[in-house]
Amino acid sequence: MSLLKTIDPNPSFAPQESGPLPERLIAGNPTYKTWTQDAARGETIKTGVWEATPGETHSIKGELFEFCHILSGVIELTPEGGER
């Protein structure tokens, strides 16, 4: 099984729409759209396209590894208690 996945940056199907959990919201009113392209049951890899409107949230990943390729826009990451 290959770990390489092809991602369509312009999916033709409707996204799942959501927002942050209330306990993770810091500021603003961000909304999210997710176009999941690989979510086979039991696999540890999940790929797709994710879109967010401006806002500030806590991101809690735990032991997960996440790779992001920013197609457009800006993201600022700040460790808790640290600097941007």
N, C-alpha and C positions, 0 to 999 in steps of 0.2 A: 504494500500500500504506500503510495506516495504521500508525503506531507505537504507537497506543493498544491495550492488551490488557485484557480483562476477566479478573479473577482471582476464582475461587470460594474464599472464605476457609474453607469447610467442604466440601472435596472428598469425594465418596462412594466413591472408589476407594482401594485400599491404597497406602501410601507405600513408597518405597524407604528401607530402613534402613541406616545406616552410622555411622561415627565418625571422629574426626580421624586424620590420618596420624600415626604415632608421632613423627616429627620435629617436628610442630607442637604436640604436647601439652605444656602447662605444668603443669597440676594438675587433679586430679579424674578422672572417668571419663565424660565427656559422650557421649551418643548423639544421633544426628540422624535425623530423619524428613523426607523430601522428597516433596512431591506436585507433580511437574513438570506444568505445564499448557500450556506452549508451548515446544517444543524443535525447531522445524522446522529441518531440515538446511540449513546455509548462512546462517541468520539470525544476527544478532549479539544479538538479544534473547531472553532466556530468562526466563520467568515461572513463578511457582508459590508454594507455601506451604512454609515450612521451620520445623521445630520442633527445639529442642535442650534437653537436660537440663543442669543446672549443670556448669560446668567452665571451665578457662582454656586457650585455644589461641592460637597465632600465626595471624593472617589475612594472607595474602599475595595481594594483588590485582593488583599490577603496573600495567598501563595500563588495567585495566577500571574502569568506572563502575558502582557498585552503589547502588540505591535500596532502602531497607527501610522498610516501614510496620509498626511493632511492634503486634501485635494484643493481646498481653498479656505481662506479665513485664517484666524489666529487662535491659538490656545496658550494659556499661561498655566504652568504647573508650579505649585508652591507646597513643599513638604510642611507638615504641621509644625508650627513654631519656627519655620525657616523663611528664606527669601525667595522671590520669584526667580 
